[in-house]
Structures are given as C-alpha cells and as structure tokens.
C-alpha cells in the first residue's frame, strides 16, 4: 500500500479527478487530494489558467507545500497537468519521497535542483498533446527518466490534453484505463 498526495489539474477537482483518486483508493492506497482552488472548477483550460494566474503559481505551490505538512515521509507525489508543478517540486525537495507520478506534464528536473537519487518516477502523456509535447514537457520527461535511476515514460498516441480525466470531452477512455493500470502497478511496487 502506498500513500499518495495527488494534485488536481487546472480545471480543479472535477468528477474525473475524484474518480481517478477513487480507483487508487479502491486498490488499497491512501490518497490525499488537497483542493488548491478552494472548490472552484472550470469548464475550459483557459478559464482555469486565468484563475490560477490570478491566484499566482507561487501561492498555489505554497498551498501544495502546506498540504504536505503533517503528512508522513514516504509519500508518492502525484499530479495531473498543472498539478505536476507542485507534485514534482515536492518529490524533488521534500525529504523521504517514495516516488512520483507525473500525468500530462513534466518540468525540467534541473529547474528544481536535479532528480533525487533513489526516487522512482513515472511520467504519462500524449505524443501530440499541444501542452505536453508542444511546450517541451515531453523532452523534459525524456531527460528526467534518463536522469532517474528508476524512471518510466509512457507516451500514448493522440493530441488531447487532460485525456486521463474521464469526465471531460478530451478523455481517451482506453488510454486513461491504461494509465490507471500502469500507475497502480507503480504504486504496488513502491508502496
């Protein structure tokens, strides 16, 4: 059993986000899902990004760090899209990380001081996603997996962003199911 700190994407805590967390819980994992948007949800990436920008990405990062306070060492830090910023930062800077799951985004590891030795990582994204592939996250993921001693990168055919959120029109149910299967295998291994 793993203990996971899961951060939502820029649309907030959607039904699909909660469904994914529920699947991890159903497999026996403890999953914490802090709401960095205080209950706000959005219909479009643009609306969510505007809201996040108004709050400030530094403030959102601070909220994520506060969510980790009081939780034990040995967490798997996970995030979806914009939630990856907080999850990856915690995986790289908070002592005792057991692993990281980065869905649909990835930062250059060097931006946060390099990937910590002994922390496994799993990254998922679509090959033609304009955000993941088009904005450099895929390249960052390749470099991160090469740097990490225990890293996996899974690239799915398609051009959708937020394909893992089954409540959204961008969902790819077959790819999302495969992501869930692979994440559960990762959690079983590191837990």
Secondary structure, DSSP 4 states (H G I P E B T S, - for coil): --EEEEE-BTTBS-HHHHHHHHHHHHTT-EEE---TTTT---SSHHHHHHHHHHH-HHHHHHHHHHHHTTSPSSEEEEEETTHHHHHHHHHHHSTT--EEEEES----GGGGT-PPTT-EEEEEEETT-TTTTTTSHHHHHHHHHHHSSSEEEEEESS--SSTT-TTSTT--HHHHHHHHHHHHHHHHHH-
